[in-house]
Amino acid sequence: MTFGNGLFVAVAKAGLGKRVQTSANGITWSLQESAADNSWENVTFGEGTLVAVSSDGMGNRVQASRDGVTWVGQASAMNNQWSAVAFGERTFVAVASSGLRDRVQTSY
């Protein structure tokens, strides 16, 4: 879960289509369509953008949103099991729990 652009945002590993939840107050939550029915592991906020990573999917293991409602799939560096994403120093950094190589990906 993260907070950004005035919203709390949580992502889910399971469900059909609506694997993102948003809340302005942390009490009342709304379901949002995820970019794909992937196992979304983690979400963060930086530079006006929400970014989530997934442990499965085919090439679209990253999703991004400016408003928390509309999510767009993004190509991941590798089809690894991305487990966490963070933002700092104007850079998003994601790490994978498995994969043959390149278990870290960055985006500026």
N, C-alpha and C positions, 0 to 999 in steps of 0.2 A: 504494500500500500504506500501511496505517496500523497503529497498535497502540492497543487500547483494551479495557477490561473483561477484561484478561488474555489477549487474543488478538491475534495478527497477522492482518490481514484484507487480502486482495487481491481486486480485481475484474477481470473480463475483458471485452474487446470482442466476442469471438466464443465460440460454443459453444451447446449446446442445453440450456437450463434451468439448468445448473449453472455459473453465471458468477461465483460467489463461492467463494473458498478461505479456510479458517481454519486457524490453527496456534497451539498453546500454546507451542511451543518454537522455531519458525522452521525446523524440520527436517522434521517430519512434518505433512503437510497433508491436510485433508478438504474435499471438494467440498460446497457448499451450494446450494440452489435460490435463484436470484435472483427478485425480484418479477416480472420480465418478461425476455424474451429481447432486451434492448436492448444497445447497445454501451456498456457501463459504462466510463467514462473515468477516474474518480478516486474515492477514498473517504477520509473523515476521521472523527475521533472527537471528541466534546465533550459534556459534561453527561450522561454515561452512554448516549449514543446514537451509533451508527455511521450515517453518511449517505454515500450514493454518488450520483453524477450521471452522466447518459448523454447521448450526442450524438444519439440517435434514439429513436423511440417516439412514441406519440400521447398526450400529456398526462400521461404517467407517467414522466417523465425523472428522477425522484428516487426513491430507495428508502432506507428506514430500518430499523434493527434495534437492539434492546437487547442481544441475546446473540450476534450474528454468524451465527446459524443461521436464524432466521425473519426474512424480509425483507418489508416491506410497501411497496407502491408509493404514492408521493405525487405529487400534481399539481405540475407545475413552473409557474413564472410565465408562461412562454412556451414554445412548441415550438422553442426554439433548440438549437444544438449545444453543450450544457453540457460544458465540458472540465476544469474544476477546481473543487474545493470545499475550504474551509478553515474552521477554527473559532477564534474569539478574542473576548474581551470579551462572552462569553455569547451570541454570534451566529454562525450558519452563514452563509457568504457563498459563492455560486457565480458563476462567470463563464463566458460563452459565447464560442466562437470565431467564431460567425456568428449572424445574425438581423437582422431589420429594425429592431428597437429592443429596449430592455430587456435588455441583455446582462449585467446583474448582477441576482441575486436574493438576498434575505436571508430568514432565518427565525430567530426568537428562541425 
